[in-house]
Amino acid sequence: MIRHVCMFTLKDENKESSIEEFMKRAQKLKELETIRQFNVVRNAKDTPASNYDVALIFDFETTKDLDTYQKCPQHLEFGDFVASVKKERACIDYEI
């Protein structure tokens, strides 16, 4: 099993609305069959400003399933949106 954790800091301009839109659009990825476990989270209020704003935490059976997800049209469309609102990104894929 592969856990995919991808965290983002969003641009300061319209940050709250960008976070809301991120959360809404990310929920559509739940429809993808390759994702075994699905979590989309946002940083808790009153926590350090240096924390990332949002994160995707997805589990996949295999790295092949993760690769399929990375290349699927829904993910690519989501990625285009994220690219337009992100300031920073960090990602790790690890075995569980």
N, C-alpha and C positions, 0 to 999 in steps of 0.2 A: 504494500500500500504506500502511496506517495502523498504527502501533504504539501500543498502549494499555498504559501503565505505571501501575499503581495500587499504592501502598505504604501499609502500615498499621503503626501502633504499637498493640499490644494492651494491654488493661488489665492492671495488675500482678497482680491476683487470679487465681490459677490460670493464669498466663501460659504455662507450658510445655505444659499440657494444651490450652489454647486454640490454641497454635501447631500442635500435632499435629492437632487437629480441623480447623483451617483448612486445613492441607495435605491432609488426607484429603478434605474436602468439595470443595476446589478441583479435585482430580483428576477429579471427576465432570464438570466443565465441559469436559474434553477431548473429550467425546462430541459437542459442538456443532459442526456442520458449517461454520459461518461463521468459526471460528477456524482460521487457516492455520498459524500457528506458536504453540506453547503452552509457556510456562515458568512454573512456580510455584516461588518460591525463598524461603529463609529466611536471615536474617542469620547470618553465620559467627560461631562462638563466639570469644571473646576479642577482639572488635571493639568500638568505642565504644558505650556504652549509649545514646548519643543517636541511633544509627542506627535506621531503621525495622526492625520485626521480620520482616515478610513482604512479598512483592510478587508481583503478577500481571504478566506481560509477554506480551501476546498481539498477534499480527499479524492484520489483517483486510485483505481486498482493497480494500474501499471504506468510506467513512464510513456508507453505508447498511447494510453488514454489521455494523459496530460498533453502530449504532442497533438493529438486529435483535437482536443479542446482549444489549444493555442491557435490552431489553423482554421477553426470553424468560423463561418460568416458572422454568427452572433457575437463571438468573442472579438473578432476584428472590428466590428461596428462599435462595440463597447469600448475597445481600445482607442478608437478614433476620438470618441467623446472624452475619455480620460486624458488623452494627450492634450486636448484643448483646455483642460482645467487644472492639470497637475503642475506642481512646482518641483516635487521630489518623489522618487519611487525607490522602494527597497523590496527585494523578493528573495525567497529561499524555497527550494523544493527538497524535501528530505524523506527518508524512509521511516515509516512507523510500524 
